[in-house]
Amino acid sequence: MKSKFTSNIADRLDRAMVAADTSMTRSAAQRLIESGHVWVNGARADRARHAINIGDVIEVNIPPTASAI
C-alpha cells in the first residue's frame, strides 16, 4: 500500500510520519525508513533523523506483511 502526504510539521522524519498517521508507531516508521520504503521529495530517505520541513512530500510504500519490514 502506498501512502503520500505533505508534512505539516518541521521535525524528524519518523516523528512526521507518526504525526500524519497516528496508528503508526515511531519504531514502525523507523523500520520502514531503514528498509528503504520511504521517500522525501522524490529522494529515498535512509535515516529516521532526516530533517523534515513543513510542505515536504513524504511517500511511504508499506509492504503487505509486517514480516517484510
Backbone as CSV, one residue per row, in Angstrom:
resi,resn,N_x,N_y,N_z,CA_x,CA_y,CA_z,C_x,C_y,C_z
1,MET,0.844,-1.172,0.000,0.000,0.000,0.000,0.892,1.239,0.000
2,LYS,0.586,2.168,-0.878,1.335,3.414,-0.936,0.550,4.519,-0.256
3,SER,1.301,5.361,0.434,0.707,6.492,1.102,1.558,7.719,0.778
4,LYS,0.901,8.828,0.522,1.619,10.053,0.183,0.966,11.198,0.939
5,PHE,1.793,11.996,1.604,1.243,13.130,2.333,2.254,14.270,2.385
6,THR,1.761,15.442,2.710,2.604,16.621,2.865,2.752,16.894,4.349
7,SER,3.982,17.072,4.793,4.251,17.293,6.207,3.703,18.640,6.663
8,ASN,3.068,18.626,7.829,2.587,19.871,8.404,3.390,20.270,9.636
9,ILE,4.507,19.557,9.868,5.404,19.908,10.966,6.851,19.879,10.469
10,ALA,7.701,20.614,11.161,9.142,20.578,10.893,9.762,19.780,12.031
11,ASP,10.216,18.569,11.725,10.724,17.665,12.757,11.510,16.543,12.090
12,ARG,11.811,15.503,12.832,12.444,14.307,12.277,11.445,13.568,11.389
13,LEU,11.953,12.838,10.421,11.095,12.093,9.503,10.195,11.114,10.236
14,ASP,10.744,10.330,11.167,9.917,9.339,11.865,8.790,9.998,12.652
15,ARG,9.059,11.127,13.257,8.016,11.836,14.008,6.960,12.422,13.068
16,ALA,7.384,12.913,11.920,6.432,13.453,10.943,5.508,12.352,10.436
17,MET,6.062,11.146,10.236,5.237,10.027,9.777,4.188,9.655,10.818
18,VAL,4.567,9.636,12.088,3.631,9.298,13.155,2.568,10.393,13.305
19,ALA,2.977,11.645,13.130,2.017,12.751,13.213,0.964,12.655,12.108
20,ALA,1.370,12.172,10.946,0.443,12.052,9.814,-0.440,10.808,9.926
21,ASP,0.058,9.763,10.555,-0.688,8.502,10.690,-0.583,8.047,12.134
22,THR,-1.565,8.415,12.954,-1.488,8.135,14.384,-1.572,6.645,14.714
23,SER,-1.911,5.799,13.744,-1.932,4.357,14.004,-0.535,3.751,13.867
24,MET,0.421,4.527,13.365,1.792,4.046,13.179,2.640,4.391,14.407
25,THR,3.445,3.442,14.844,4.370,3.718,15.937,5.667,4.286,15.372
26,ARG,6.428,4.943,16.217,7.694,5.504,15.762,8.671,4.407,15.373
27,SER,8.654,3.292,16.094,9.564,2.195,15.747,9.183,1.577,14.394
28,ALA,7.888,1.505,14.087,7.462,1.001,12.772,7.908,1.965,11.680
29,ALA,7.784,3.263,11.934,8.232,4.261,10.965,9.735,4.124,10.732
30,GLN,10.492,3.934,11.792,11.949,3.780,11.675,12.308,2.546,10.857
31,ARG,11.593,1.432,11.056,11.861,0.213,10.282,11.567,0.424,8.803
32,LEU,10.479,1.114,8.497,10.138,1.399,7.103,11.217,2.255,6.444
33,ILE,11.695,3.259,7.166,12.741,4.143,6.638,14.015,3.354,6.391
34,GLU,14.452,2.585,7.379,15.697,1.819,7.279,15.622,0.735,6.211
35,SER,14.403,0.281,5.893,14.221,-0.761,4.882,14.081,-0.185,3.474
36,GLY,14.147,1.137,3.352,14.090,1.764,2.033,12.698,1.960,1.472
37,HIS,11.691,2.031,2.327,10.305,2.165,1.880,9.778,3.593,1.942
38,VAL,10.669,4.570,2.218,10.207,5.950,2.405,11.007,6.902,1.523
39,TRP,10.297,7.829,0.873,10.925,8.858,0.036,10.469,10.227,0.521
40,VAL,11.388,11.193,0.479,11.070,12.578,0.832,11.395,13.440,-0.384
41,ASN,10.390,14.132,-0.879,10.552,14.989,-2.062,11.199,14.239,-3.226
42,GLY,10.820,12.968,-3.390,11.296,12.161,-4.507,12.618,11.440,-4.290
43,ALA,13.283,11.681,-3.163,14.566,11.018,-2.868,14.379,10.029,-1.725
44,ARG,14.987,8.854,-1.868,14.862,7.829,-0.832,15.486,8.335,0.472
45,ALA,14.747,8.173,1.549,15.237,8.549,2.878,15.927,7.345,3.498
46,ASP,17.061,7.566,4.138,17.778,6.438,4.730,17.980,6.565,6.235
47,ARG,17.520,7.661,6.817,17.687,7.847,8.261,16.409,8.418,8.874
48,ALA,16.021,7.878,10.024,14.835,8.358,10.725,15.024,9.795,11.185
49,ARG,16.255,10.194,11.418,16.518,11.554,11.900,16.566,12.593,10.774
50,HIS,16.254,12.170,9.551,16.215,13.080,8.406,15.331,14.281,8.762
51,ALA,15.833,15.491,8.570,15.079,16.704,8.918,13.986,16.962,7.880
52,ILE,12.782,17.142,8.374,11.617,17.402,7.533,11.163,18.839,7.755
53,ASN,10.807,19.495,6.680,10.267,20.851,6.755,8.793,20.833,6.420
54,ILE,8.090,21.848,6.858,6.680,21.975,6.514,6.566,22.050,4.994
55,GLY,5.684,21.249,4.439,5.471,21.231,2.996,6.232,20.137,2.261
56,ASP,7.153,19.440,2.947,7.850,18.331,2.299,6.860,17.213,1.976
57,VAL,7.050,16.587,0.825,6.180,15.485,0.409,6.837,14.172,0.812
58,ILE,6.118,13.387,1.583,6.619,12.107,2.086,5.790,10.995,1.458
59,GLU,6.480,10.035,0.852,5.819,8.876,0.253,6.283,7.631,1.000
60,VAL,5.333,6.785,1.350,5.625,5.558,2.088,5.019,4.389,1.332
61,ASN,5.830,3.370,1.085,5.355,2.140,0.472,5.327,1.089,1.581
62,ILE,4.147,0.807,2.107,4.006,-0.141,3.207,3.846,-1.541,2.642
63,PRO,4.779,-2.442,2.971,4.686,-3.820,2.457,3.407,-4.504,2.952
64,PRO,2.937,-5.521,2.228,1.684,-6.183,2.597,1.735,-6.921,3.938
65,THR,2.918,-7.332,4.376,3.021,-8.028,5.654,4.056,-7.373,6.525
66,ALA,3.870,-7.448,7.828,4.819,-6.849,8.760,6.169,-7.537,8.695
67,SER,6.201,-8.804,8.300,7.469,-9.535,8.231,8.363,-9.017,7.106
68,ALA,7.788,-8.264,6.169,8.576,-7.713,5.054,9.452,-6.561,5.506
69,ILE,9.148,-5.977,6.679,9.983,-4.902,7.197,10.696,-5.428,8.368
